[in-house]
Amino acid sequence: MSAMGLSVLLCLVSAFCYAVGALLQERVAGAAQQAPVRGTLHSGLWWAALSLNSGGGLLHVLALRWGPLSLVQPLGALTLVFALPLEALGHGGRAGRAAWTGVGLVTAGLAVLTGLVDAGPRVLLSAADQSVMAGLGLGGVALLAVAAAVVRRAEVRGAVLAAAAGVAFGVSSVHVKVVVAGWGELAVGPESVGACLTAVLAVAGLAASQAAYRRAGLTVPLVTTTLVNPLVASLIGVAVLDDGFHHGAVGLALVATAAAAAALGLLLLMRDRAGSEGTATVNDRVPSPWPSDRHASLPGQSEDHVDCPSGRATALGRTRNGPIPDTRGGQSCRNSPYVSQ
């Protein structure tokens, strides 16, 4: 197997690990609203997500060892291709036509990009150059975090925080590429600086992504990060690390077309999942004050008409003497917060 082929294979497995880790992160974030830090650190699912993200990161490092940055980072978009169908399966749903169209566009765009990328000569950056690049990246993350703090809408705030995570992850990937490319050739000082800056940026990205999932769910933050991360890394790869593409101007036009197709596919995936989340049942959206009852009234119904769990009847209302049972089921609903017990 060629070095490029090995890099692509490692990217596929890495993207799958990141996808499962993102799903677990989103679940933990939703369950830890009251005590986000303490609840997160005490969650086994969060540690499992951290392990998957770490494993995906290690595979990502190996992919960067044998593949150019402008190829490896865009292939990270496969995280979304894996994550959204997995999320649909986890919620008992299925992906719609728009989702499958998005998967096709992303896959086709990345396939074209894979065939056009031309790895440039290895560029080794000094410790000072790496520090400047990391400083610019952390500055961008800080500005986006400040912008998120003044935004009121949860979805927009989550998207801004996810963009901050994308910037952090993109710049950290550049540092990883520099470290692995210069392994054995750079002095200990630049290698150590690159490794430390990678860790700092990765932690900043992890914190920003966790905050984004807590405020906006899975879809919008994941799509935003998946778009911003390869964009930042690829721009740095072309401008600083001399990555390029085959076939000159024609190749560049094909790359732009492939990137646009992949971005459109990601937006279609986001639209499909956002629509699915918007049509979710009230049981999934509104937690009941009763531990055993998650069957609140549906839109258009009054609070005196509550669907009971399967196998129980429906209480149509209540009077001073207690609930009015629905004679179709033969008994009153026992677990509704709107019915006297």
C-alpha positions as CSV (number, residue, x, y, z in Angstrom):
1,M,0.0,0.0,0.0
2,S,1.3,3.4,-0.9
3,A,1.9,6.1,1.7
4,M,-1.1,8.1,0.4
5,G,-3.4,5.0,0.6
6,L,-2.3,4.3,4.1
7,S,-3.0,7.8,5.1
8,V,-6.5,7.7,3.6
9,L,-7.2,4.4,5.5
10,L,-6.0,5.9,8.8
11,C,-8.3,8.9,8.1
12,L,-11.3,6.7,7.7
13,V,-10.8,4.9,11.0
14,S,-9.9,8.1,12.8
15,A,-13.1,9.8,11.5
16,F,-15.2,6.9,12.8
17,C,-13.6,7.2,16.2
18,Y,-14.3,10.9,16.2
19,A,-17.9,10.4,15.2
20,V,-18.7,8.0,18.0
21,G,-16.8,10.2,20.5
22,A,-18.9,13.2,19.4
23,L,-22.1,11.3,19.9
24,L,-21.1,10.4,23.4
25,Q,-19.9,14.0,24.1
26,E,-23.3,15.3,23.1
27,R,-25.1,12.8,25.3
28,V,-23.0,13.7,28.3
29,A,-23.5,17.4,27.7
30,G,-27.2,17.0,27.6
31,A,-27.3,15.0,30.8
32,A,-25.0,17.4,32.7
33,Q,-26.8,20.7,32.3
34,Q,-27.1,21.5,36.1
35,A,-23.5,20.7,37.0
36,P,-21.6,20.7,33.7
37,V,-18.0,20.3,35.0
38,R,-18.7,17.9,37.9
39,G,-21.3,15.9,36.0
40,T,-19.0,15.6,33.0
41,L,-16.0,14.4,35.0
42,H,-18.1,11.8,36.8
43,S,-19.5,10.4,33.6
44,G,-18.1,7.1,32.3
45,L,-19.5,8.0,28.8
46,W,-17.4,11.2,28.8
47,W,-14.2,9.2,29.6
48,A,-15.2,6.8,26.8
49,A,-15.6,9.7,24.5
50,L,-12.2,11.1,25.5
51,S,-10.6,7.7,24.8
52,L,-12.2,7.6,21.4
53,N,-11.1,11.1,20.6
54,S,-7.6,10.3,21.8
55,G,-7.5,7.2,19.6
56,G,-8.9,9.1,16.7
57,G,-6.2,11.8,17.3
58,L,-3.4,9.2,17.4
59,L,-4.6,7.8,14.1
60,H,-4.9,11.3,12.7
61,V,-1.2,11.9,13.7
62,L,-0.2,8.8,11.9
63,A,-2.2,9.9,8.8
64,L,-0.4,13.2,8.9
65,R,2.9,11.3,9.0
66,W,2.3,9.8,5.6
67,G,-0.2,12.2,3.9
68,P,-0.3,16.0,3.2
69,L,-2.2,18.3,5.4
70,S,-4.4,19.5,2.6
71,L,-5.7,15.9,2.2
72,V,-5.9,14.6,5.7
73,Q,-7.8,17.5,7.2
74,P,-10.6,17.6,4.6
75,L,-11.1,13.8,5.0
76,G,-12.0,14.7,8.6
77,A,-15.4,15.6,7.1
78,L,-16.1,11.9,7.1
79,T,-16.7,12.3,10.8
80,L,-20.0,13.9,10.0
81,V,-20.9,11.3,7.3
82,F,-20.5,8.6,10.0
83,A,-21.9,10.6,13.0
84,L,-25.3,11.7,11.6
85,P,-26.5,8.2,10.4
86,L,-25.3,6.7,13.7
87,E,-27.3,9.4,15.6
88,A,-30.4,8.6,13.6
89,L,-30.0,4.9,14.4
90,G,-29.5,5.7,18.1
91,H,-32.8,7.6,18.1
92,G,-34.7,4.9,16.2
93,G,-34.9,7.0,13.0
94,R,-33.5,6.8,9.6
95,A,-31.7,9.2,7.3
96,G,-33.8,11.0,4.6
97,R,-33.2,11.7,1.0
98,A,-31.4,14.9,1.8
99,A,-29.0,13.1,4.1
100,W,-28.1,10.5,1.5
101,T,-27.6,13.2,-1.1
102,G,-25.3,15.0,1.3
103,V,-23.4,11.7,2.0
104,G,-23.0,11.3,-1.8
105,L,-21.8,14.8,-2.3
106,V,-19.3,14.7,0.5
107,T,-17.9,11.3,-0.6
108,A,-17.6,12.4,-4.2
109,G,-16.0,15.7,-3.3
110,L,-13.4,14.1,-1.1
111,A,-12.7,11.4,-3.6
112,V,-11.9,14.1,-6.3
113,L,-9.8,16.0,-3.7
114,T,-7.9,12.8,-2.9
115,G,-6.9,12.3,-6.5
116,L,-5.7,15.9,-7.0
117,V,-3.7,16.6,-3.9
118,D,0.1,16.8,-4.5
119,A,2.3,16.7,-1.4
120,G,4.8,19.4,-1.4
121,P,8.3,19.3,0.0
122,R,8.7,19.0,3.7
123,V,8.8,22.4,5.4
124,L,10.4,22.5,8.8
125,L,9.3,25.4,11.1
126,S,11.4,26.8,13.9
127,A,10.2,27.2,17.4
128,A,9.6,30.9,16.9
129,D,7.5,30.3,13.8
130,Q,5.5,27.7,15.6
131,S,4.9,30.0,18.5
132,V,3.7,32.8,16.3
133,M,1.3,30.5,14.5
134,A,0.0,29.1,17.8
135,G,-0.4,32.6,19.1
136,L,-2.5,33.6,16.2
137,G,-4.6,30.5,16.5
138,L,-5.3,31.0,20.2
139,G,-6.0,34.6,19.6
140,G,-8.7,33.6,17.1
141,V,-10.1,31.1,19.6
142,A,-10.3,33.8,22.3
143,L,-12.0,36.3,20.0
144,L,-14.6,33.7,19.0
145,A,-15.2,32.8,22.7
146,V,-15.8,36.4,23.5
147,A,-18.2,36.7,20.6
148,A,-20.0,33.6,21.8
149,A,-20.4,35.2,25.3
150,V,-22.4,38.1,23.9
151,V,-24.7,36.0,21.7
152,R,-28.1,35.2,23.2
153,R,-29.4,32.5,20.9
154,A,-28.2,29.0,22.0
155,E,-27.8,27.7,18.4
156,V,-25.7,30.7,17.3
157,R,-23.6,30.6,20.4
158,G,-23.0,26.9,19.9
159,A,-22.0,27.5,16.3
160,V,-19.5,30.3,17.3
161,L,-18.0,28.0,19.9
162,A,-17.8,25.2,17.4
163,A,-16.0,27.6,15.0
164,A,-13.5,28.3,17.8
165,A,-13.0,24.6,18.3
166,G,-12.4,24.2,14.5
167,V,-9.8,26.9,14.6
168,A,-8.0,25.3,17.5
169,F,-8.1,21.8,16.0
170,G,-7.0,23.1,12.6
171,V,-4.0,24.9,13.9
172,S,-3.1,22.0,16.2
173,S,-3.1,19.7,13.2
174,V,-0.6,22.0,11.5
175,H,1.7,21.7,14.5
176,V,1.3,17.9,14.5
177,K,2.3,17.8,10.8
178,V,5.4,19.9,11.6
179,V,6.4,17.7,14.5
180,V,6.0,14.4,12.7
181,A,7.5,15.7,9.5
182,G,10.6,16.9,11.3
183,W,11.0,13.9,13.6
184,G,14.7,13.1,13.8
185,E,15.7,16.2,11.8
186,L,14.6,19.1,14.0
187,A,16.4,19.8,17.2
188,V,14.8,18.8,20.5
189,G,13.7,22.4,21.2
190,P,11.5,23.0,18.2
191,E,10.0,19.5,18.5
192,S,9.2,20.0,22.2
193,V,7.7,23.4,21.5
194,G,5.5,22.0,18.7
195,A,4.3,19.1,21.0
196,C,3.4,21.5,23.8
197,L,1.6,23.9,21.5
198,T,-0.3,21.0,20.0
199,A,-1.5,19.9,23.5
200,V,-2.6,23.5,24.4
201,L,-4.6,23.9,21.2
202,A,-6.1,20.5,21.5
203,V,-7.3,21.2,25.1
204,A,-8.7,24.6,23.9
205,G,-10.6,22.8,21.1
206,L,-12.0,20.1,23.3
207,A,-13.3,22.7,25.8
208,A,-14.9,24.8,23.1
209,S,-16.5,21.8,21.4
210,Q,-17.9,20.5,24.7
211,A,-19.4,23.9,25.5
212,A,-20.9,24.0,21.9
213,Y,-22.5,20.6,22.3
214,R,-24.0,21.6,25.7
215,R,-25.6,24.7,24.1
216,A,-26.7,23.6,20.7
217,G,-26.9,19.8,20.6
218,L,-24.9,17.7,18.1
219,T,-25.7,18.8,14.5
220,V,-24.8,22.5,14.2
221,P,-21.6,22.3,16.3
222,L,-20.3,19.2,14.5
223,V,-21.0,20.6,11.0
224,T,-19.4,23.9,11.9
225,T,-16.3,22.3,13.3
226,T,-16.1,19.9,10.4
227,L,-16.1,22.9,8.0
228,V,-13.8,25.3,9.8
229,N,-11.1,22.7,10.8
230,P,-10.1,21.6,7.3
231,L,-10.5,25.1,5.9
232,V,-8.0,26.6,8.5
233,A,-5.6,23.7,8.2
234,S,-5.6,23.6,4.4
235,L,-5.1,27.3,4.0
236,I,-2.1,27.1,6.4
237,G,-0.9,24.0,4.5
238,V,-0.9,25.7,1.2
239,A,0.4,29.1,2.4
240,V,3.1,27.8,4.8
241,L,3.8,24.2,4.1
242,D,3.8,24.4,0.3
243,D,1.0,21.8,-0.3
244,G,-0.3,21.9,-3.8
245,F,-2.5,20.2,-6.4
246,H,-2.0,18.4,-9.7
247,H,-2.8,19.9,-13.2
248,G,-2.2,23.5,-12.4
249,A,-5.1,26.0,-12.8
250,V,-7.4,23.2,-14.0
251,G,-6.6,21.2,-10.9
252,L,-7.2,24.2,-8.7
253,A,-10.6,24.7,-10.3
254,L,-11.5,21.1,-9.8
255,V,-10.4,21.3,-6.2
256,A,-12.6,24.3,-5.6
257,T,-15.5,22.5,-7.2
258,A,-14.9,19.4,-5.1
259,A,-14.7,21.5,-1.9
260,A,-17.9,23.3,-2.8
261,A,-19.7,19.9,-3.4
262,A,-18.4,18.5,-0.1
263,A,-19.5,21.7,1.8
264,L,-23.0,21.5,0.2
265,G,-23.2,17.9,1.2
266,L,-22.4,18.8,4.8
267,L,-25.0,21.5,4.8
268,L,-27.6,19.0,3.4
269,L,-26.7,16.6,6.2
270,M,-27.1,19.4,8.8
271,R,-30.5,20.4,7.3
272,D,-31.7,16.8,7.4
273,R,-30.7,16.2,11.0
274,A,-31.9,19.6,12.1
275,G,-35.3,18.8,10.6
276,S,-35.3,15.4,12.3
277,E,-34.5,17.1,15.6
278,G,-37.2,19.7,15.0
279,T,-39.9,17.0,14.5
280,A,-38.8,15.0,17.4
281,T,-41.6,13.9,19.8
282,V,-42.3,16.0,22.9
283,N,-41.2,13.1,25.0
284,D,-37.7,13.6,23.8
285,R,-37.7,17.4,24.1
286,V,-39.6,18.1,27.4
287,P,-38.4,16.3,30.6
288,S,-41.3,15.4,32.9
289,P,-41.2,16.4,36.6
290,W,-42.2,12.7,37.2
291,P,-39.2,10.3,36.9
292,S,-41.3,7.6,35.3
293,D,-43.3,9.8,33.0
294,R,-41.9,11.4,29.8
295,H,-45.3,11.7,28.0
296,A,-46.3,15.3,28.2
297,S,-49.1,16.7,26.2
298,L,-48.6,17.1,22.5
299,P,-48.9,20.4,20.7
300,G,-52.5,21.2,20.1
301,Q,-53.7,19.3,23.2
302,S,-54.6,20.7,26.5
303,E,-52.7,19.6,29.6
304,D,-55.9,17.7,30.6
305,H,-55.4,15.3,27.8
306,V,-52.2,13.3,28.4
307,D,-51.0,10.2,26.5
308,C,-50.0,7.6,29.0
309,P,-47.2,5.0,28.5
310,S,-48.0,2.0,26.4
311,G,-50.5,-0.3,28.0
312,R,-52.2,2.4,30.0
313,A,-55.3,4.4,29.4
314,T,-55.6,8.1,28.9
315,A,-56.8,10.5,31.5
316,L,-59.2,13.0,29.9
317,G,-59.3,15.3,32.8
318,R,-59.9,15.5,36.5
319,T,-62.5,16.7,38.9
320,R,-62.6,17.2,42.6
321,N,-63.1,13.5,43.0
322,G,-60.0,12.5,41.0
323,P,-59.1,11.7,37.4
324,I,-61.7,11.0,34.7
325,P,-60.6,7.8,33.1
326,D,-60.7,7.0,29.4
327,T,-63.0,4.0,29.2
328,R,-61.1,2.7,26.1
329,G,-58.3,1.5,28.3
330,G,-60.3,0.6,31.4
331,Q,-58.1,2.5,33.9
332,S,-56.8,5.9,34.7
333,C,-53.3,7.1,34.0
334,R,-51.2,6.7,37.1
335,N,-48.1,8.6,36.2
336,S,-49.2,11.9,34.7
337,P,-48.2,15.1,36.5
338,Y,-51.6,16.5,35.4
339,V,-53.7,13.8,37.1
340,S,-54.4,13.4,40.8
341,Q,-52.7,10.2,42.2
